[in-house]
Amino acid sequence: VALGTLIPNAILTVSFNIPLGLKFSKISLIEYFKQSVMHSIWIGALTMIFALALRRYFYPKTALLLLSELVVTAMFFIVVYYLFGTYKWEKKQFYDFLKKNKKKVVDFVRLDNL
């Protein structure tokens, strides 16, 4: 079922959505890939190298260690993506959201609400 939806969506995206979006936004294909894909590719490659190094030097022998390795790798990806993959306006928008909803965020993070 997943491939039955993935393949048509990929074909539709490549043949229709991307060309129409490029025409609408008046940018080139190279500029599109530079803005939309390149950050993710470099950050994903860096995360993969980190995960492979982690696996090589700290091989998980139990399910708990495997889970902790997954969490550490995910946190590495989030931090690297935040530092190098987001634009200044996105970071500002994130900070503004935190300031505006400070009480809600603090209440959500508190463990005593459980």
C-alpha positions in Angstrom: 0.0 0.0 0.0 2.8 2.4 0.8 4.5 2.0 -2.5 1.1 2.4 -4.2 0.9 5.9 -2.9 4.6 6.8 -2.8 5.3 6.1 -6.5 2.4 8.1 -8.0 3.1 11.0 -5.6 6.8 11.0 -6.6 5.9 10.9 -10.3 3.3 13.7 -9.8 5.8 15.8 -7.8 8.6 15.5 -10.4 6.4 15.9 -13.5 3.9 18.5 -12.2 4.4 20.1 -8.8 8.0 21.1 -9.1 7.8 22.6 -12.6 4.6 24.5 -11.7 6.2 25.7 -8.5 9.3 26.9 -10.3 7.2 28.7 -12.9 5.1 30.4 -10.1 8.1 31.4 -8.0 10.2 32.3 -11.1 13.4 30.6 -9.8 15.6 28.1 -11.6 15.8 24.4 -10.9 19.3 24.8 -9.4 18.2 27.5 -7.1 15.2 25.3 -6.0 17.5 22.4 -5.1 20.0 24.8 -3.4 17.2 26.2 -1.2 15.2 23.0 -0.5 17.4 20.0 -0.7 21.1 20.9 -0.1 20.8 21.8 3.6 19.1 18.5 4.3 21.5 16.4 2.3 24.6 17.8 4.0 23.1 17.6 7.5 21.8 14.1 6.7 25.2 13.0 5.6 26.8 14.4 8.7 24.3 12.7 10.9 24.9 9.4 9.1 28.6 9.7 9.6 28.0 10.4 13.3 25.6 7.4 13.6 28.1 5.1 11.9 30.9 6.3 14.1 28.7 5.8 17.2 27.8 2.3 16.1 31.4 1.4 15.4 32.8 2.6 18.7 29.9 2.1 21.0 28.0 -0.9 19.5 24.7 -1.4 21.4 24.5 -4.8 23.1 21.1 -4.4 24.5 17.8 -2.9 23.4 18.2 -0.1 25.9 21.6 0.9 24.5 20.1 0.7 21.0 17.3 3.1 22.0 19.8 5.4 23.7 21.9 5.4 20.5 18.8 6.3 18.5 18.0 9.2 20.8 21.6 10.5 20.8 21.6 10.4 17.0 18.2 12.2 16.7 19.4 14.9 19.1 22.6 15.3 17.1 20.4 15.8 13.9 18.1 18.3 15.6 21.0 20.4 17.0 23.0 20.4 13.7 19.9 21.1 11.7 19.0 24.0 14.0 22.5 25.4 13.9 23.2 25.0 10.2 19.9 24.2 8.4 17.6 27.0 9.6 17.6 30.6 8.4 17.7 33.6 10.7 14.0 34.4 10.2 13.1 30.8 11.1 15.0 31.0 14.3 13.5 34.4 15.1 10.0 33.0 14.5 10.8 30.1 16.8 12.0 32.4 19.6 9.0 34.6 19.2 6.7 31.6 19.5 8.5 30.5 22.7 8.2 34.0 24.1 4.6 34.3 23.2 3.7 30.9 24.6 6.2 30.8 27.5 3.7 29.6 30.1 2.3 26.9 27.9 5.8 25.6 27.0 6.9 25.6 30.6 3.7 23.8 31.7 4.2 21.2 28.9 7.8 20.5 29.8 7.1 20.2 33.6 7.2 16.6 34.8 5.1 17.2 37.8 2.0 17.6 35.6 2.1 13.9 34.8 
